[in-house]
Amino acid sequence: MSPPKKVVRWLLEEDQPAVRYLTLTRLLGRPEDDGEVAAAREQIPVRGWAAEILAGQNPTGVWVSGDSLYQPKYLSTNWMLLILADLGLTEEDSRIRAACKAWIDRFARPDGGFGPEGSKTSHLCIAGNTARALVAFGYADDPRVRSAFEWLATHRDRNGGWSCFGSGRNLDSWEGLSAFARYPRQKWTEEMRRAVDLGVEFYLQRELHKQGDHYEPWYRFHHPVHYYYDLLVGLELVTALGRGADPRLEHALSVLKRKRRADGRWNLDAVHPDLEGKMADWYAAHPKHRPTPFALEAPGEPSKIITLRAYLVLERLDETASPSR
């Protein structure tokens, strides 16, 4: 499903050059050497969301404080880099290079993956998020990034999927698959292929939503994604990994299409689902651990990011249905 012309014009507005660049390249298929693409790419660090985030970077290359790249949530270096990686910036920008050097040096763990500072072992959520973002920034050939993908492949559940918090494999543990969705296929080993095949099948068996009782946050499309799952996240993963023709996506696709507004756009439903429901009670009892929400757009309003992501999923589905296109 292609977006209406009025939606394309909205996505191409020059106020957010990152969205303009991503629309031109990913949705409209324009090459990197296209004049409009090059102009939009050059403007990403100059104005809009990316420029605003970069303006908060310290001279040392980090955000908030060099004491921790992970805390406070969601204002510190780890979280800012995850957002910037989705906005089309690369290591060609010296500020990205400085931040990524600190990120890799301080998150690379002795066991081969990425994990929190001070830990001796890697952590799935951090390994997946960090590897995914570093590939987007242009670090796919860095030995420590390669090692992280090998770690992800070998630390999967033998039946498919991953466990982020040691509670058993679950749909919330999507970061491993998201990293492989970014990683060039020619770099995959046989073990990586096996991990991805089993991981995708784990999601499809559950139709992207079946794991215990109905969980409402999975039905709220949100951004920044960070490490929260929702049905749009699931659809992005599965379609990016080439499994868009599977009929078990029907439920998630029905939700995606139902959420489409009459004007062809999608709203941003939420920013941080973990601040609602049961987690609200936990944070009330542990106020020091309560994160500070960080948003690019207003919840409840039409979202350029969500709209772009939704149409990219639908475009992949069209390509799957018409491979000769």
Secondary structure, DSSP 8 states (H G I E B T S, - for coil): ----HHHHHHHT-TT-HHHHHHIIIIIS---TTSHHHHHHHHHTTTSSHHHHHHHTB-TTS-BS-TT-SS-STTTSHHHHHHHHHTTT--TTSHHHHHHHHHHHHHHB-TTSSB--TT-SS--HHHHHHHHHHHHHHT-TT-HHHHHHHHHHHHTS-TTS---SSSS-S-TT--HHHHHHHHS-GGG--HHHHHHHHHHHHHHHHTTTT-SSS--GGGGS-BSS-TT---HHHHHHHHHHTT-TT-GGGHHHHHHHHHH--TTS--B--BS-GGGSTHHHHHHHH-GGG------SS-TTSB-HHHHHHHHHHHHHHHHHH-TT-
